[in-house]
Amino acid sequence: MNYTELQTAVEDYTENTFSAADFATMTELAEQRIYNSVQLPNLRKNTTLTLTIGNPLLVVPADFLSAFSFGVSVAGVFSYLLNKDVNFMRESFPSVAVTGTPQYYALYGTQTGTPLVQSFLLGPTPSAALTAELNYFYYPESIVTATNTWLGDNFDSVLFNAVMVEAARFMKQEPDIIAETDKQYVQSLTLLKNLGDGKDRTDAYRTGQVRTRVI
């Protein structure tokens, strides 16, 4: 289902016509709701960064939301850093003059500048310009601008139902209608979670295949 087909389906079901701006907003809100409810492989991105000698801060990509893993390569061998709070970093590494191979990192927050950026605070301060590999969570391009997305092509039911929830709210439908619409969304989201949080993240050797108990 592409963006045009999505809008046509929602307008047919609701028997209502939405402006381009309103429908785009509803769709983007629906996508954000889905992307923060289930971990899908297409919400992961991998990038390579370079540490700066003597600088404990490392700027992360602009589309970074949260980290799955962060490692540095020493002589071609990756060592993965432990995620800590800033207070731990300041207590453990009070002086940036103490250098070495980083073992810990903390999300340092937003810095001033345009656009605003986020950084990792590394400890100890890098003593070499090591290569770092960051695997992180991000929002893929919306179907509003991309026309076709993984979600629309592979699991259009959850996208459709999520937009229907936003449409019901926008149209100020009766509570029972909103509740029923939300119920349909939850049912379709459950199927998606079976894929994203189940089949795509299950170790079949240790935990076995994802299965539903038959009574």
Buried (B, 14 or more C-beta within 10 A) or exposed (E): BBBEEBBEBBBEEBEEEBEEEEBBBBBBBBBEBBBEBBBBEEBBBEBEBEBBEEBBBBBBBEEBBEBEBBBBEEEEEEEEBEBBEEEBBEEEBEEBEEBEBBBBBBBBEEEEEEEEBBBBBBBBBBBEEBBBBBBBBBEBEBBBEEEEBBBBEBBBBBBBBBBBBBBBBBBEBEEEEBEBBBEBBEEBBEEBBBBBBBEEEEEEEEEEEBEEEEE
